[in-house]
Amino acid sequence: MTLRHIIKSQLFDEMFLEDFEYNIYYQICYLIALQRYRSLYI
């Protein structure tokens, strides 16, 4: 791993930690939408 890769991975980890709650919220919305889609079309 070069220094650039290490810096990029650290920046990515920080961004991921900041957006972690948003990602959970998005996944819950996606699961609800998927269940509604299945109940409508299956």
N, C-alpha and C positions, 0 to 999 in steps of 0.2 A: 504493500500500500504506500502510495506517495503521500506527501504532505497535503496535496490538494484533495485527495480522496478522504483523508482524515478530517479536514476542515469541512468538506461537503457533508460527510456523515454526521458530524457534530451539529451542523446547521440544520440538517434534516431532522435529527432527533429533537432539537429544540422546537422546531416547527410542529413536529408530530405531537409533542407534549402539550403545546399550546392549543392545538386543534383536537385534542383527545376527546374532550367532552362533546364537541361538535360532531366528531365521527360517531360516537355512541348514539347521539340523537339522530343522526342520519341513518344509521343502521336500523334503529327501532322503527323509524318512518318507513324504511324500505321493507322491513318485515311485515308491517301492517298493510302496506300497499300490496305486497305479494299475496297475503292471505285474502284480501278483498278481491284481487284479481282471480284467484283460484275459486273462490266461492261464487263469483259471477259467471265464470266461463267453464267451470268443471262440474 
